């Protein structure tokens, strides 16, 4: 996954990062062992996944790359900055009128 796809997912409410029900299904199906393979930098952008990663670290069962601790305020600031970067339909039409493509 890349930040580009996370932006698209959050804009169009797609994927695990957009729906807490999908998160719940993803982590509650395991009967004996849950192994999560993913990019913690991407997953930690979601409140539920961040709590899951923090919980795993607290238990000492997290392995993988290091990622910075983030507070709700930090995440809110990042979300605010990313929201300002998102184009609405008017912006997309203006860009297309100039002959540029709004590739997603």
N, C-alpha and C positions, 0 to 999 in steps of 0.2 A: 504494500500500500504506500501511497505517497500523500503528502499534504494536499496536492491538487485534487485527488479523489476524495479526501476527507471533506474538502470544501464543497464538492459536488454532492456528496452524500448528505451533508448537513443542510445544504440548500434545498434539496429535493426530498429530504426525509427518507433516505435509503440506508440500508445496511444496519449492522449491529450498533453503530454509534448513534443512530437516530431513534431507536426504539428500545425502551427498557424491557419490554416484553420479550423481545428477541434475546436480549442479554440474559434474562431470567431463564429462558429455555436453554440457551447455550451452556449455562453453568449448572443447571439442575438435572440434566439428563444422565450425568455420570453416576454410577452406582458404587464404585470403589475408588476411582482415581480420576482426577481431572488434570489434564495437561493442556495448557494454553500456549499455542505458538503464535506469536504476533509481535508487532513492533510496539514496545511500551511507550515510545514517544507519541505514537498515533493513538493507541488505546487510552493513554492517560488524559487525553483531551476530553474524554467522556467521564462524567462524575461517577457513574457506576463502575466502569472499568478501573478508574483510578483508585476507588475504594477497594476493589478486589485486589489490585496489585499491591496496595499498601498493606492489606490484610495478609497477603502471601509473604510479603517482606517481614511483617511482624512475627509470623510463624517460623520464619527462617527457611521457607520452602521456595522462595523466588530465586531463580538462577537466570543469568542472561546479562545483557548489557546494562550499564548504569544509566539511570535517568534521574533528572533533577526532581526534588520534592516540589510539588506545586500546591499552593493553597487555592481555595475557592476564589479568592480575590485575583490571584495570578491568572487563573483560567478565565475569569470574567473579563479581565483586561485583554487577553489574547482573543477571546470571542468578539469583543467589541472592535478590536483592530481588524479582524478578519471580515466582520460584517461590513465595515466601511469599504473594504476592497471589492465586495461582491457587486456585480452589475445587475441593475434591474432591466426590465424590458425596454424602457426608454433609452438607456445607455447602450444596449445591444443594437437597437435600431440606428442610433446615431453613428456607432462604429461601422455598421454595415453600409450606411449611406456614404461613408468616407472611402468605401472600397476595401475595408479590412474585414477579416473573418473573425467571428467570435467563436473560436474553437473551444470545446469543452473536453 
